[in-house]
Amino acid sequence: MEAAAFDFAIIGATPLALLLAGFLAERHKRSVCLVAEFHDDYRLPRGFDLSLAPLTRPETWALLAASEPETTKLVTRVAGKAAFSRLDPMVVAESPAGADALSHARHMALGFGHEVEAIAAGAGLPEGATANRFRDAVFLHRGAMARGFVPWLESFGVRRVRSGEFQAEFIVLADDEAVLSHDNGLIKAVAATGIATAPAAKLAAPFMTFLDRGLSLHQLDNQGVIAVARGEEEEASGQVGAALPQGARLAGRAAFPLAAAIDGAPLLGLSRPGVFTIAGLGATGAFLAAPLARYLAGAASDAEATWIEARSPLADRSLIVDVVA
């Protein structure tokens, strides 16, 4: 039997992949298939999806300011309010370089209308650390989002297929696993570890990012904590343990690779003919789905196209390195 043909094959099970498929199918009237297996209800998360991050590039802040409402509106319409929450993330820096990056990100956030609160030294922070609380970020709940999006996508003709069961004009690699499975010489695997704890004492914020440790923590409604840390399993576990309240008990742990460009900057573009790679966007990637979909559909604004093409494999990538959390 001949494989079905589509305009786009989106490979990935992340919110970014779901949103790309949705925007392309509903708004841009493209034929789309989704190559994805969803494990969010019984596998430790391999990342988080948050509308704010300690970014230092003003053009990225501008793009997020324009596109975040599109993502939040679509998620609300399709998956309901159970698929996201609003919270005030805290970013912690423990080195001079980290403090400089955090200061820059703070000024960027304030310039784009976000409220940012400086946290007093010693307020449950590591000795010598600097911290800021960023107000009113949108946090996506992956399991609830997938449960809402999959049937909705099917109603627009988006088919879930297995690898090798489709033909497509363009393949879009939209999560780390997909990116790493298509070796192109531009990407490296970065060791990471996910950790879950039993209910623990309250953290200083419901979501915390430690810039210098490559560590993010999310405290659930039941007070359990989910952490994702860069590094081999033992090293990452030590970093997580040092950031958790005393007495926190381990409930689960899993090692996995993350995808990163060799130069550390975000990578967006054709990594080979017909294959569009998305890597290194960090937690904010899902909130850039709308401009990415417009670009793929040939409908991007000049500002959107400029931002995306500056992150292509062919661009001068030294100009776009950023803090990604």
C-alpha positions as CSV (number, residue, x, y, z in Angstrom):
1,M,0.0,0.0,0.0
2,E,1.4,3.4,-0.9
3,A,2.1,5.7,2.0
4,A,-0.1,8.7,2.5
5,A,1.2,12.1,1.3
6,F,1.1,15.2,3.4
7,D,2.3,18.8,3.2
8,F,4.0,18.4,6.6
9,A,5.0,15.6,8.9
10,I,5.5,16.8,12.4
11,I,7.7,14.4,14.4
12,G,7.4,14.9,18.2
13,A,5.1,14.5,21.2
14,T,5.8,17.9,22.8
15,P,3.3,20.8,23.1
16,L,5.4,22.5,20.4
17,A,4.7,19.6,18.0
18,L,1.0,19.6,18.9
19,L,0.7,23.4,18.4
20,L,2.6,23.4,15.1
21,A,0.3,20.6,13.8
22,G,-2.8,22.6,15.0
23,F,-1.8,25.9,13.5
24,L,-0.7,24.4,10.2
25,A,-3.9,22.4,9.8
26,E,-6.6,24.8,11.2
27,R,-5.2,28.2,10.3
28,H,-3.1,27.5,7.3
29,K,-5.2,24.7,5.8
30,R,-2.2,22.4,5.2
31,S,-2.4,18.6,5.3
32,V,-0.5,17.4,8.3
33,C,0.4,14.1,9.9
34,L,1.8,13.7,13.4
35,V,4.4,11.1,14.3
36,A,4.2,10.8,18.0
37,E,3.8,8.5,21.0
38,F,2.5,10.2,24.2
39,H,3.9,9.0,27.5
40,D,3.2,12.0,29.7
41,D,0.9,10.2,32.1
42,Y,3.5,7.6,33.2
43,R,7.0,8.9,32.2
44,L,8.9,11.6,33.9
45,P,8.8,14.9,31.9
46,R,11.9,15.6,29.8
47,G,11.3,19.3,29.8
48,F,8.9,22.1,30.8
49,D,6.9,24.6,28.8
50,L,6.9,28.1,30.2
51,S,6.1,31.5,28.5
52,L,8.9,33.3,30.3
53,A,12.7,32.5,30.5
54,P,15.8,34.5,31.4
55,L,16.4,35.5,27.8
56,T,18.7,38.3,26.9
57,R,17.8,39.0,23.2
58,P,15.2,41.8,22.8
59,E,14.0,40.4,19.5
60,T,13.1,37.1,21.2
61,W,11.2,39.0,24.0
62,A,9.3,40.9,21.3
63,L,8.4,37.7,19.4
64,L,7.3,36.0,22.6
65,A,5.2,39.0,23.6
66,A,3.3,38.8,20.3
67,S,3.0,35.0,20.1
68,E,2.3,33.9,23.7
69,P,-1.4,35.1,23.6
70,E,-1.9,33.0,20.4
71,T,-0.6,29.9,22.1
72,T,-2.6,30.4,25.3
73,K,-5.8,31.2,23.4
74,L,-5.5,28.0,21.3
75,V,-4.7,25.8,24.3
76,T,-7.6,27.2,26.2
77,R,-10.0,26.6,23.3
78,V,-8.9,23.1,22.6
79,A,-7.8,21.6,25.9
80,G,-9.4,23.8,28.5
81,K,-8.0,25.5,31.5
82,A,-6.7,22.2,32.9
83,A,-4.0,22.3,30.3
84,F,-2.2,25.3,31.7
85,S,-1.7,27.4,34.8
86,R,-0.3,30.8,35.6
87,L,2.6,31.0,38.1
88,D,5.5,33.3,39.1
89,P,8.8,31.5,38.3
90,M,12.0,32.3,40.1
91,V,15.4,32.4,38.4
92,V,18.5,31.9,40.6
93,A,22.1,32.9,39.6
94,E,25.1,31.7,41.6
95,S,28.1,33.1,39.6
96,P,29.1,36.5,38.3
97,A,28.3,35.4,34.7
98,G,24.9,34.1,35.8
99,A,24.1,37.3,37.7
100,D,25.0,39.4,34.7
101,A,22.7,37.3,32.5
102,L,19.9,37.5,35.0
103,S,20.3,41.2,35.3
104,H,20.1,41.6,31.6
105,A,17.0,39.3,31.4
106,R,15.4,41.3,34.2
107,H,15.8,44.6,32.2
108,M,14.5,42.9,29.1
109,A,11.4,41.7,31.0
110,L,10.7,45.0,32.5
111,G,11.1,46.7,29.2
112,F,8.4,44.4,27.7
113,G,6.0,45.1,30.5
114,H,6.6,42.2,32.8
115,E,6.7,42.6,36.6
116,V,9.9,41.4,38.1
117,E,10.7,41.2,41.9
118,A,14.2,41.1,43.3
119,I,14.4,38.4,46.0
120,A,16.3,39.3,49.2
121,A,19.5,37.5,49.9
122,G,19.1,34.6,52.3
123,A,15.4,34.0,51.5
124,G,15.9,30.3,51.2
125,L,18.5,30.8,48.6
126,P,22.1,29.4,48.3
127,E,24.7,31.6,49.9
128,G,25.7,34.4,47.6
129,A,23.0,33.8,45.1
130,T,21.0,36.4,43.2
131,A,17.3,35.7,42.4
132,N,14.4,37.4,40.6
133,R,10.8,36.4,40.6
134,F,9.1,36.9,37.2
135,R,5.3,37.5,37.5
136,D,2.5,35.8,35.6
137,A,4.0,33.2,33.3
138,V,1.9,30.5,31.5
139,F,2.9,26.9,32.3
140,L,1.6,24.1,30.1
141,H,0.6,20.8,31.5
142,R,1.7,18.3,28.9
143,G,-0.6,15.3,29.7
144,A,-3.8,17.4,29.8
145,M,-2.8,19.2,26.7
146,A,-2.2,16.0,24.7
147,R,-5.5,14.6,25.8
148,G,-7.3,17.6,24.5
149,F,-5.2,18.2,21.3
150,V,-5.1,14.7,19.8
151,P,-8.8,14.3,19.1
152,W,-9.1,18.0,18.1
153,L,-6.3,17.5,15.6
154,E,-8.0,14.4,14.2
155,S,-11.1,16.5,13.6
156,F,-9.0,18.7,11.2
157,G,-7.7,15.7,9.3
158,V,-4.3,15.5,11.1
159,R,-3.5,11.8,11.1
160,R,-1.2,10.0,13.6
161,V,1.1,7.7,11.7
162,R,4.2,5.7,12.4
163,S,7.6,6.5,11.1
164,G,7.9,5.2,7.6
165,E,4.2,5.2,6.9
166,F,4.0,8.6,5.3
167,Q,5.3,10.8,2.5
168,A,5.6,14.5,3.2
169,E,6.9,17.6,1.4
170,F,8.5,18.7,4.6
171,I,9.4,16.9,7.8
172,V,9.6,19.0,11.0
173,L,11.6,17.6,13.9
174,A,9.8,19.1,16.9
175,D,11.3,17.4,19.9
176,D,14.7,16.3,21.2
177,E,14.1,12.6,20.5
178,A,13.2,13.4,16.9
179,V,16.1,15.7,16.4
180,L,18.6,13.3,17.8
181,S,17.3,10.4,15.6
182,H,18.1,12.4,12.5
183,D,21.9,12.9,12.8
184,N,23.0,15.8,10.6
185,G,26.3,16.9,12.2
186,L,24.8,20.1,13.6
187,I,23.4,18.6,16.8
188,K,24.9,17.1,19.9
189,A,23.3,15.0,22.7
190,V,23.5,16.6,26.2
191,A,23.0,14.3,29.1
192,A,20.1,15.1,31.4
193,T,18.2,13.5,34.2
194,G,14.5,13.8,35.3
195,I,13.7,13.4,39.0
196,A,10.4,13.1,40.9
197,T,10.1,13.5,44.7
198,A,7.4,12.6,47.1
199,P,5.5,15.6,48.6
200,A,8.1,17.9,50.1
201,A,8.3,21.2,52.0
202,K,7.2,24.2,49.9
203,L,9.8,25.6,47.5
204,A,10.6,29.4,47.3
205,A,8.5,29.4,44.1
206,P,6.3,26.9,42.2
207,F,8.9,26.9,39.4
208,M,12.6,27.6,39.8
209,T,15.4,27.8,37.4
210,F,19.1,27.6,38.6
211,L,21.0,29.2,35.7
212,D,24.5,28.0,36.7
213,R,23.3,24.4,37.4
214,G,21.2,23.8,34.3
215,L,18.4,22.9,36.6
216,S,14.7,23.5,36.7
217,L,12.2,22.5,39.4
218,H,8.4,22.4,39.3
219,Q,6.4,21.8,42.5
220,L,3.1,20.1,41.9
221,D,-0.2,20.8,43.6
222,N,0.4,17.8,45.9
223,Q,3.8,19.3,46.9
224,G,5.8,16.7,45.0
225,V,8.6,18.1,42.9
226,I,9.6,17.3,39.3
227,A,13.1,18.3,38.3
228,V,15.0,18.3,35.1
229,A,18.8,18.8,35.4
230,R,21.6,18.7,32.8
231,G,24.4,16.3,33.5
232,E,25.0,12.6,34.0
233,E,22.7,10.8,36.5
234,E,24.8,11.0,39.6
235,E,25.9,14.6,39.0
236,A,22.4,15.8,38.2
237,S,21.0,14.0,41.2
238,G,23.4,15.9,43.4
239,Q,22.5,19.2,41.9
240,V,18.8,18.5,42.4
241,G,19.3,17.3,46.0
242,A,21.2,20.5,46.9
243,A,18.3,22.6,45.6
244,L,15.5,20.6,47.3
245,P,14.1,21.1,50.8
246,Q,15.8,19.0,53.5
247,G,14.2,15.6,53.8
248,A,12.8,15.4,50.3
249,R,12.4,11.7,49.3
250,L,13.1,10.4,45.8
251,A,10.1,8.9,44.0
252,G,11.6,8.3,40.5
253,R,14.6,9.0,38.3
254,A,15.4,8.7,34.6
255,A,18.3,9.6,32.4
256,F,17.8,10.8,28.8
257,P,19.5,13.0,26.2
258,L,18.6,16.5,25.2
259,A,19.3,17.9,21.8
260,A,21.5,21.0,21.4
261,A,23.3,22.6,18.5
262,I,27.0,22.2,18.5
263,D,27.5,25.9,19.1
264,G,24.9,26.1,21.9
265,A,22.6,28.5,20.1
266,P,19.0,27.7,19.0
267,L,18.8,26.0,15.6
268,L,15.8,26.6,13.3
269,G,15.9,25.6,9.6
270,L,16.6,23.1,7.0
271,S,19.2,20.7,8.3
272,R,19.0,18.7,5.1
273,P,16.6,19.0,2.1
274,G,13.0,18.7,3.2
275,V,13.9,18.4,6.9
276,F,13.3,21.4,9.2
277,T,14.9,21.1,12.6
278,I,13.8,22.9,15.7
279,A,16.3,22.6,18.6
280,G,17.6,24.6,21.6
281,L,14.5,26.8,22.2
282,G,14.3,25.8,25.8
283,A,11.1,26.1,27.8
284,T,9.6,28.9,25.6
285,G,9.5,26.8,22.4
286,A,5.8,26.0,22.5
287,F,5.0,29.7,22.8
288,L,6.8,30.3,19.5
289,A,4.7,27.8,17.6
290,A,2.5,30.4,15.9
291,P,5.3,32.3,14.1
292,L,7.1,29.0,13.3
293,A,3.9,27.7,11.7
294,R,3.5,30.9,9.7
295,Y,7.1,30.6,8.5
296,L,6.6,27.0,7.4
297,A,3.4,28.0,5.6
298,G,5.0,30.9,3.8
299,A,3.0,33.5,5.8
300,A,5.5,34.9,8.3
301,S,5.9,38.6,8.9
302,D,9.2,40.2,8.0
303,A,10.1,40.3,11.7
304,E,9.2,36.7,12.2
305,A,11.2,35.5,9.2
306,T,14.2,37.6,10.2
307,W,14.2,36.1,13.7
308,I,13.9,32.5,12.4
309,E,16.4,32.8,9.6
310,A,19.0,34.3,12.0
311,R,18.9,31.0,13.7
312,S,19.3,28.8,10.6
313,P,22.3,26.5,10.1
314,L,23.6,28.9,7.4
315,A,23.4,32.2,9.5
316,D,26.2,33.9,11.5
317,R,25.2,32.1,14.6
318,S,27.6,33.9,16.9
319,L,25.0,36.8,16.9
320,I,22.1,34.8,18.4
321,V,23.6,32.8,21.3
322,D,21.3,33.3,24.3
323,V,20.6,32.0,27.8
324,V,18.1,29.1,27.3
325,A,16.4,27.5,30.3
